[in-house]
């Protein structure tokens, strides 16, 4: 398959980290603490309304950003990576291929909105049972979950 003239790599053994995963070098525990402490510093600094408060607010904002993004420039400079474990892709579902469907949008939308059809086109879904207009039960590998309806915009 091609994308803008480039060949997609579908070989699992040679894939590299995606843009997001490549930059993460802060572990989850540190990230949570960074956000909590950063938010506290920012709130405390903002309440002071002084130059020292401004410095605290800026430091808190930077610490919160470190936690939210998972990237620390200081860690990068020293080659530190406290995020244990392998990371691949952008930490979500990686799309390896695409298809072109020659059908009118209304027909595609009708197919997509019938949740029972989704296991036919999504390999990570085993079955979908519609309970009501706003609820359905989805089953995947090792788990089942209920889905509540969301706002619908026809043909979009």
N, C-alpha and C positions, 0 to 999 in steps of 0.2 A: 504494500500500500504506500501511497505517497501523500505527503502533506507539503504544500508549497515547494514541490520539487525535491524534497529531501526524503530519503528512505527511512521509514520507521523501523526501529529495532524491536523485534518481538522475541528475541532470545533472552530468556530470564537470567542467564548467567552473566550477561554482559551489560545489563542495565545499570545506570548510575542513579545517584540521588537526584530528585527533582529540585527545582529552584528553592522551594520552601525548606525541605528537609536538609538540604546542603548547608543552610545557614544556622540551623539549630545546634547550639553548643551548651545549653543550660538545661539541667535536669528538671523534671516535673516538680519535685519538692521545692527546689530553689526558685522556680518560676512562680509558684503560688506565694511563697514568702516574699519575693520581690514585689509582686503586685500589692500584697497586703501592706507591707512596710512602706512602699512607695506611695500608696494612696493615703496612708496616715501622715507621712511627711508632707505631702502636697496639701492636705487639708489643714494640718497644723500651721504650715508656713503661710497659707493664704489667709488664715485668721489673724496673723500678726500684723499685717499691713506695714511692713518695714523692709529695709534692704535685706536683713537677715532672713525675714520671712520669704522674700523673693528667692533667695538662694535655697532655702529649704524646699520651696515649691518646685523649683527647677530640678533639684536633686531627686525629689520624690517622683516627679514626672519621668525622669530618665530611668529610675529604678522600676517604675511601673511598666515602661516601654520594654525594658529588658525582660521582665516577666511575661508580658503579652507576646512579644516576638520570639522569645526563646533564644535570642542572640545577644552575646556580650562581646563588645569590641576588645575589652581587656583580656578576656579569655582567648579570643582569637589571636591577639598579639603574642601571648605566651604559649599558644598551642594547646590550651586546656579544653577538654570536652567532657563535661560532667553529665551529659545525657547518655546514659548506658543503653546499650541495645542497638541492633541494626535498624536503619531507617532506609526505606526505599520509596521512591515516588514522592508525591506531595502529601503523604500520610492519609490518603483517601483511596477511592477506587480509581485505578488507572485504566484509562480507555486505550486499548491496543489497536482498535480498528474502528472503522466507520462504514456505514452503508448509505447508499442513496436510494431513497424511496420515491418512486414516481406515482404519487397519488395526491388527490386534492387535500388541502389542509383539514377540511371538515371530516373527511373519512379517517385521516390519521388521528385527529383529536378524538373521534368516537371510539377508535380502537384503543387508544391510550387511556381513556377514562373508564373503560371496562377493566377493572383491576384483575379480573380472572385471566386476562390475556398476558399480564406482565411476566409470569414465569416462562412464557414462550420466548421472550426477548431479553430477559435478565437472568443470567446464570446463577446469581446469588439468591434468588427467590425460588422456593420449592412450590409453594401454593399460596393462593389468596382466596379467602372466602368472604364474600360481602355479607355483612350482618344487617345493615340498614343503609339508608342514603348517606349517612355521615360516619359510619363505622365499618371497619373491615378487619379481618384477622389474617395476618401475614405469617408464613412459616418459612424459615431459612435454615441453613445448616446449624443444628444444635439449638435453635431458639424459635420461639413464636412471639409475636407482639401484636398489639391492637393499634390500629391507626384511626385517628379521628379525622373527620373531613376538614378540608381547608377551603378557603374561598376559591371559587372557580371563575375563570374568564374564558369563555368559549372561544375556541380557535386561536388561542395565543400560547 
